[in-house]
Amino acid sequence: MRRSSTYLVRAFMTLTVMIFTIATVWGQAFNEADTLRIPTEAEADSLRQTDGFVTASMLVASPGEEGYSALGHCALRMECPTYGLDYCFSYEVNTGLALTDYLRFFSGNAPAGFIAMETKYYLERFEEQGRGVVQYTLNLNPQQKQELWRRLDENMMEGISTQFDFLFHNCTSMCLAAVKNQLLDERMEVREWPEVMRHSAAFACLNHTRFMPWMQFVLMTIMGNEADKAKPKEQCVAPEVIGEVMNHAVIVDANGTERPALLGQPKQLLPQTLIVRPTRFTPLLLAVLLLVLVLLITASEWLGGWRRAARIADVVLLKVQALLGVVLLYLVLVSNLFGQYWNWCLLIFTPLPWLVWLCCRHRALYRRLALLYGILLLLLAFCAPLITKQLIPAHQLAAAAIAVRCLSCAGGKTIEQKTK
């Protein structure tokens, strides 16, 4: 009897707990259903005319540790509290980690498009990386915000339908274009550009790569004549600069009435916990070491008769120069890289010296060509700041190193001439 009574008591308690749990879950469900109650058609038409029906914002993530995240990231956040919707539309590149994928990325041929995900999942990946995220609320009217959302949905449904390039078709420029295209009879104007954008449009894009010198070197190498275009452009805005740009932007209607492009103050959604430390082995350090090594080899060739070391240095230098030149020629001539017309780095990284060496190294013509090319590179190394903003100190030192070997060859101290 006692055992039966004990079992009955336990069964009764278990049943009571189950009933209480079910009642609690049902209660929460009813409360949520009441909170997110779907409005009637008449109510929805009325709500669509209010500013709070849809909220449009820009989310700016700080730079990360990977090369592709060196400039940060920008996305559009669309919220509709009435229907419980909160999505981020992010312009993403669809590429892998193979060498061909990197070539497509830097040549402007990488496929890209808008993707949508719930904001909480979008923020999770930046939180895991320790990257900060700031929200800038756009000061759009209800019709503009709903039209923007509709167009973003259409872009997402189109899938990977555009091509990415880091200067004109990137996450920031595509988000800005999406907003500006839905202003209807209004337009957006920037009243004052940030200081970094007043000197060169290129440096606005590269301002925040100072912690990633190798990415900065690569971008400046392939930048071409775009580095010398000083007119500010919205397409050239790096993600971390967009907040400052939008703070000085206004939306102008057909009557000339202006209103700020942003509404209220920026909101910090995620704190910045990642500390990006620059690498000590930079392109500038490599260029310095190259120049010092070339000077030592050249001095040993002239003073100590180290002819074999000089020949090996020439062959290695010419092959590396030719390899980099082929890649750069592809980026300039074959790629879809924002229509550049000239690249000063083609004078430094080119396969022509290697071809000339293969064909003419035993002829007197080779010495004359080496002399002319060496003088050209020396002028470029010393006068680069006067003629272009593209060439940074690492480029100048590399040009000087190649010039030293060219002038040495022109002086008749190459191994081929000494063995005759």
Secondary structure, DSSP 8 states (H G I E B T S, - for coil): -HHHHHHHHHHHHHHHHHHHHHHHHHHHHHHHHHHT----HHHHHHHTTSTTS-EEEEEEE---SSGGGTT-EEEEEEEETTTTEEEEEEEEE---SSHHHHHHHHTT-EEEEEEEEEHHHHHHHHHHHT--EEEEEB---HHHHHHHHHHHHHHHHH-S-EEEBTTTBSHHHHHHHHHHHT-TT-EEEESS--GGGTT-HHHHHHGGGTT-HHHHHHHHHHHGGGGG--S--GGG--HHHHHHHHHTEEEE-TT--EEESB-S--EEEE---------SS-HHHHHHHHHHHHHHHHHIIIII--HHHHHHHHHHHHHHHHHHHHHHHIIIIIS-STT----GGGGTS-SHHHHHHHHHTTSHHHHHHHHHHHHHHHHHHHHHHHH-SS--HHHHHHHHHHHHHHHHHHTT-SHHHHT-
